[in-house]
């Protein structure tokens, strides 16, 4: 089972990066020093709910987004960061646009799978 500090830290880091923020930028927004933000992201800090609220507001997300049930594999953070960037692009779109993107993704993945099968 993953520790809550590690989960929250990894999610904050991933979301921060998906928004193009540095630890220093985020720290300025929540009035915390950069090393403290680094400690949160590493799961080394036991933060208060007040600090968590400030981080959620600074990242412009909802608590649900922070705790969304992503299958976080802490050894594969790059995948999670890419998924967060994609989510950030889609979250402000209407459902019809999201469905169009979904259709494109489906077609692209189907093509990739077909190419892989041809190589076998």
C-alpha positions as CSV (number, residue, x, y, z in Angstrom):
1,X,0.0,0.0,0.0
2,X,1.3,3.5,-0.9
3,X,1.8,6.0,1.9
4,X,-0.5,9.0,1.7
5,X,2.4,11.5,1.9
6,X,4.1,9.8,-1.1
7,X,0.9,9.7,-3.1
8,X,0.0,13.4,-2.4
9,X,3.6,14.5,-3.0
10,X,3.8,12.6,-6.3
11,X,0.4,14.0,-7.4
12,X,1.4,17.6,-6.5
13,X,4.7,17.2,-8.4
14,X,3.0,15.8,-11.4
15,X,0.3,18.5,-11.5
16,X,2.8,21.3,-10.8
17,X,4.9,20.1,-13.8
18,X,1.8,19.7,-16.0
19,X,1.1,23.4,-15.4
20,X,4.7,24.4,-16.2
21,X,5.4,25.6,-12.6
22,X,8.7,25.2,-10.8
23,X,8.8,24.4,-7.1
24,X,9.8,28.0,-6.4
25,X,6.8,29.3,-8.4
26,X,4.4,27.1,-6.5
27,X,6.1,28.0,-3.2
28,X,5.7,31.7,-3.9
29,X,1.9,31.2,-4.5
30,X,1.4,29.3,-1.2
31,X,4.0,31.3,0.8
32,X,6.3,28.3,1.4
33,X,10.0,28.0,0.5
34,X,11.1,25.9,-2.4
35,X,12.9,23.3,-0.2
36,X,9.6,22.7,1.7
37,X,7.7,22.2,-1.6
38,X,10.5,19.7,-2.6
39,X,10.0,17.9,0.7
40,X,6.2,17.7,0.1
41,X,6.8,16.2,-3.3
42,X,9.2,13.6,-2.0
43,X,6.7,12.6,0.6
44,X,9.0,13.7,3.4
45,X,6.7,16.4,4.8
46,X,3.5,15.8,6.9
47,X,1.5,18.8,5.7
48,X,-1.6,20.3,7.3
49,X,-5.0,20.4,5.6
50,X,-4.6,24.2,5.4
51,X,-1.4,23.8,3.4
52,X,-3.0,21.1,1.2
53,X,-5.9,23.5,0.5
54,X,-3.5,26.3,-0.5
55,X,-1.7,23.9,-2.8
56,X,-5.0,22.8,-4.4
57,X,-6.0,26.4,-5.0
58,X,-2.6,27.4,-6.3
59,X,-2.7,24.4,-8.8
60,X,-6.2,25.4,-9.8
61,X,-7.6,21.9,-9.2
62,X,-10.3,20.3,-7.1
63,X,-9.6,17.9,-4.2
64,X,-11.2,15.3,-6.4
65,X,-8.5,15.9,-9.1
66,X,-5.7,15.6,-6.5
67,X,-7.1,12.3,-5.1
68,X,-8.3,10.9,-8.4
69,X,-7.7,7.2,-8.4
70,X,-4.7,7.2,-10.8
71,X,-2.7,4.0,-10.9
72,X,0.4,5.8,-9.7
73,X,3.5,3.8,-10.0
74,X,6.1,5.9,-8.3
75,X,8.8,4.4,-10.4
76,X,7.0,5.6,-13.6
77,X,6.4,9.2,-12.9
78,X,7.0,10.3,-16.5
79,X,3.9,8.4,-17.7
80,X,1.8,10.1,-15.0
81,X,3.2,13.5,-15.9
82,X,2.3,13.0,-19.5
83,X,-1.2,11.8,-18.5
84,X,-1.6,14.9,-16.3
85,X,-0.6,17.2,-19.2
86,X,-3.1,15.5,-21.4
87,X,-5.8,15.9,-18.8
88,X,-5.0,19.5,-18.3
89,X,-5.5,20.1,-22.1
90,X,-8.9,18.3,-22.0
91,X,-10.4,19.4,-18.7
92,X,-11.5,22.8,-20.1
93,X,-13.0,21.4,-23.3
94,X,-16.6,20.5,-23.9
95,X,-17.7,16.9,-24.1
96,X,-18.0,16.9,-27.9
97,X,-14.4,18.0,-28.3
98,X,-13.3,15.4,-25.8
99,X,-15.2,12.7,-27.8
100,X,-13.4,13.8,-31.0
101,X,-10.0,13.6,-29.2
102,X,-11.0,10.1,-27.9
103,X,-11.9,9.0,-31.4
104,X,-8.5,10.2,-32.7
105,X,-6.6,8.5,-29.9
106,X,-8.5,5.3,-30.5
107,X,-7.7,5.4,-34.2
108,X,-4.0,6.2,-33.6
109,X,-3.6,3.4,-31.1
110,X,-5.3,1.0,-33.4
111,X,-2.9,1.9,-36.2
112,X,0.1,1.5,-33.8
113,X,-1.2,-1.9,-32.8
114,X,-1.7,-3.0,-36.4
115,X,1.9,-1.8,-37.3
116,X,3.2,-3.8,-34.4
117,X,1.4,-6.9,-35.6
118,X,2.8,-6.5,-39.1
119,X,6.3,-6.5,-37.7
120,X,5.8,-9.9,-35.9
